[in-house]
Amino acid sequence: MSHNPITTHILDTSTGTPAADVPISLFKLIDNNWQLLASGKTNKDGRISEWNDDSWYTDLAPEQLFSTYKVAFDLDAYWQSHPTPAFYPSAEIVFRLQDTRHHHIPLLLSAFGYSTYRGS
C-alpha cells in the first residue's frame, strides 16, 4: 500500500474556512490500549494527507490494517488564536477500518460543537 489509508481535514463551519495548524494524532487500538501511530498539524487547507510517520502501514497487507483507530484533534491549539473561547478543548473520533477503501475522517467544527462523517 503506497498511500496512507487514513486522512483527515477540519473545516471551521462558523467561518467557512479550513482550520490550519491544528495538532492531530492517529492511534490504533492494540490489546485494549491506544498506540500512537503518527501525528501532524493541519496545513493551510485544514488537511493532513501525509502524517509525520507513514511507516506504520507501508509493510502491511491491506487486511492487516483492519482494526479500530482513533483520530485525536487538539482543538485548544486552534481556538487560542480566535476571539471565541473553545467549549470543546479536544475531539476524538473512533472508527473501524474494515475494508481496503481509503478512509477520510473529516471534522466540521464551530466554537460550540463539532460533527463528523465518513468522507471519501
C-alpha positions as CSV (number, residue, x, y, z in Angstrom):
1,M,0.0,0.0,0.0
2,S,1.6,3.3,-1.1
3,H,-0.7,5.9,0.4
4,N,-1.8,6.2,4.0
5,P,-5.3,4.7,4.2
6,I,-6.4,7.3,6.7
7,T,-6.6,11.1,6.1
8,T,-8.4,13.9,7.7
9,H,-9.3,17.6,7.4
10,I,-11.0,20.2,9.5
11,L,-13.5,22.9,8.4
12,D,-14.5,25.7,10.7
13,T,-18.1,26.0,9.8
14,S,-18.5,29.2,11.8
15,T,-16.3,31.0,9.3
16,G,-16.4,28.6,6.3
17,T,-12.7,28.3,6.3
18,P,-10.2,25.5,6.9
19,A,-8.7,25.1,10.3
20,A,-4.9,25.4,9.9
21,D,-2.2,24.4,12.4
22,V,-4.3,22.0,14.5
23,P,-2.2,19.2,16.1
24,I,-3.7,15.8,15.3
25,S,-2.7,12.3,16.5
26,L,-3.6,8.9,15.0
27,F,-3.9,5.9,17.3
28,K,-4.6,2.2,16.8
29,L,-6.3,0.0,19.4
30,I,-4.0,-2.8,20.2
31,D,-4.7,-5.2,23.2
32,N,-7.2,-2.7,24.6
33,N,-4.6,0.1,24.6
34,W,-4.2,3.1,22.2
35,Q,-0.9,3.0,20.4
36,L,0.3,6.2,18.8
37,L,1.0,5.7,15.1
38,A,1.6,9.1,13.8
39,S,0.8,12.8,14.3
40,G,0.9,16.1,12.4
41,K,-0.6,19.5,12.0
42,T,-3.2,20.6,9.5
43,N,-1.9,22.6,6.6
44,K,-3.4,25.9,5.3
45,D,-6.2,23.9,3.7
46,G,-7.0,22.2,7.1
47,R,-5.8,18.9,5.8
48,I,-3.5,16.1,6.9
49,S,-2.9,13.8,4.0
50,E,0.7,12.9,5.0
51,W,1.4,12.2,8.6
52,N,4.8,12.8,10.2
53,D,5.4,9.0,10.2
54,D,3.7,6.9,7.5
55,S,5.9,3.8,8.1
56,W,3.3,2.1,10.3
57,Y,1.3,0.8,7.3
58,T,3.8,0.5,4.5
59,D,4.8,-3.1,5.0
60,L,1.3,-4.4,5.9
61,A,-1.0,-6.3,3.7
62,P,-4.3,-4.4,3.4
63,E,-6.2,-6.9,5.6
64,Q,-3.6,-6.4,8.4
65,L,-4.8,-2.8,8.6
66,F,-8.3,-3.9,9.7
67,S,-8.7,-2.6,13.2
68,T,-10.1,0.2,15.4
69,Y,-8.5,3.6,15.2
70,K,-8.8,7.0,16.8
71,V,-8.0,10.4,15.4
72,A,-7.5,13.0,18.3
73,F,-7.8,16.7,17.5
74,D,-6.2,19.3,19.8
75,L,-8.9,22.0,19.3
76,D,-7.5,24.3,22.1
77,A,-4.5,24.9,19.9
78,Y,-6.8,26.2,17.1
79,W,-9.2,28.2,19.3
80,Q,-6.4,30.1,21.2
81,S,-5.9,32.2,18.1
82,H,-9.6,33.1,17.9
83,P,-11.7,35.5,19.9
84,T,-14.2,32.8,20.8
85,P,-13.2,30.5,23.6
86,A,-13.4,26.8,22.9
87,F,-16.2,24.8,24.6
88,Y,-14.6,21.6,23.4
89,P,-10.8,21.6,24.0
90,S,-10.4,18.4,22.0
91,A,-12.3,15.9,19.9
92,E,-11.7,12.2,19.4
93,I,-13.2,10.2,16.6
94,V,-13.0,6.4,16.9
95,F,-13.7,4.3,13.8
96,R,-13.1,0.8,12.4
97,L,-11.2,0.2,9.2
98,Q,-12.9,-2.9,7.8
99,D,-12.2,-2.7,4.1
100,T,-9.4,-1.7,1.7
101,R,-11.0,1.6,0.7
102,H,-9.4,4.9,1.6
103,H,-10.8,6.3,4.9
104,H,-11.1,10.0,5.2
105,I,-12.2,11.3,8.6
106,P,-13.3,15.0,8.3
107,L,-14.2,17.2,11.3
108,L,-16.7,20.1,10.9
109,L,-16.0,22.5,13.8
110,S,-17.6,25.5,15.4
111,A,-17.0,27.1,18.8
112,F,-19.8,25.1,20.5
113,G,-20.0,21.9,18.5
114,Y,-18.5,19.5,16.0
115,S,-19.6,16.7,13.8
116,T,-18.0,14.1,11.5
117,Y,-18.9,11.7,8.8
118,R,-17.2,9.1,6.6
119,G,-15.6,11.0,3.8
120,S,-14.2,9.9,0.5
